[in-house]
Amino acid sequence: MDQLPNRILVFAGSARSGSFNKRLARLAAGRVEAAGGQATFIDLRDYPIPLYDGDLEREQGIPAPARHLKDVLAEHSGLIVVSPEYNGFITPLLKNTLDWLSRPDGDQDGLALFRNRVGCVLSASPGGLGGMRSLALARQLLTNLGVTVLPDQLAVPGAAKAFTDDGELADSGARERLDQICHRLVETLDRLNPPAGR
C-alpha cells in the first residue's frame, strides 16, 4: 500500500438527521478508536453534491463539495461505509457520492482514489433483514472501484429498537460483532502499512 497514515473514514449513505445508519457509523468510529485506530466520521449532509450529470461535469467540472470530499478520502487508507437499504438497494445518496468521487480529476484517473484502500460495510434497517441486501450491493460497488472489502459485515435489524437511549447497540451480540469488525479493519491496515515506530 501507499504509505498513508492508517486513518479510517466513516460515513453513512444517509443525510437524514435521525438516521439509524448515522448512529451505527458513529459507533463504528468509536470502536475504531478503541481498537487503536484513527477514525474520521463525516456526515454526507455536509457535502451537498448534485446528481451526477455528464453535461454538468463537462461544463463546470467536479463540484466543490465533491472535490473537498475527494481530498478527505485521499487522507485515509481505510473506509467504513454504513449503507441504509431503500427498496432492497443502496441509497441514491451513496451511489451518487461514489459516482462523483470516482470521476477522473486532472491527470488522476477516477479509481486511483480507491485503490489500495481497505474497507468494510455495515447496515441498519427497521426491517427484519437489517439491510442485508444493500450490504451486498455496497460491497459490489466498492469492490468495483478498487477497494479491498473485508468479508466481515454487520446488519442490524429492527433498528428502531436496536439502540439504547445513549446511542449504543442494545444487543450484546451486535456490539461484539461491531467490535470484531472494527478491530480487524485496524489490524489489517496496520499489517499492510505498519505505523512508524512499530
Residue, then its C-alpha position, 0 to 999 in steps of 0.5 A: m500500500d501507499q504509505l498513508p497514515n492508517r486513518i479510517l473514514v466513516f460515513a453513512g449513505s444517509a443525510r437524514s438527521g435521525s438516521f439509524n445508519k448515522r448512529l451505527a457509523r458513529l459507533a463504528a468510529g468509536r470502536v475504531e478508536a478503541a481498537g487503536g485506530q484513527a477514525t474520521f466520521i463525516d456526515l454526507r449532509d455536509y457535502p451537498i453534491p448534485l446528481y451526477d450529470g455528464d453535461l454538468e461535469r463537462e461544463q463546470g467540472i467536479p463540484a466543490p463539495a465533491r472535490h473537498l470530499k475527494d481530498v478527505l478520502a485521499e487522507h485515509s487508507g481505510l473506509i467504513v461505509v454504513s449503507p441504509e437499504y431503500n427498496g432492497f438497494i443502496t441509497p441514491l445518496l451513496k451511489n451518487t457520492l461514489d459516482w462523483l468521487s470516482r470521476p477522473d480529476g486532472d491527470q488522476d484517473g477516477l479509481a486511483l482514489f480507491r485503490n489500495r484502500v481497505g474497507c468494510v460495510l455495515s447496515a441498519s434497517p427497521g426491517g427484519l433483514g437489517g439491510m442485508r441486501s444493500l450490504a451486498l450491493a455496497r460491497q459490489l460497488l466498492t469492490n468495483l472501484g478498487v477497494t479491498v472489502l473485508p468479508d466481515q459485515l454487520a446488519v442490524p435489524g429492527a433498528a428502531k429498537a436496536f439502540t439504547d437511549d445513549g446511542e449504543l447497540a442494545d444487543s450484546g451480540a451486535r456490539e461484539r460483532l461491531d467490535q470484531i469488525c472494527h478491530r480487524l479493519v485496524e489490524t489489517l491496515d496496520r499489517l499492510n502499512p505498519p505505523a512508524g515506530r512499530 
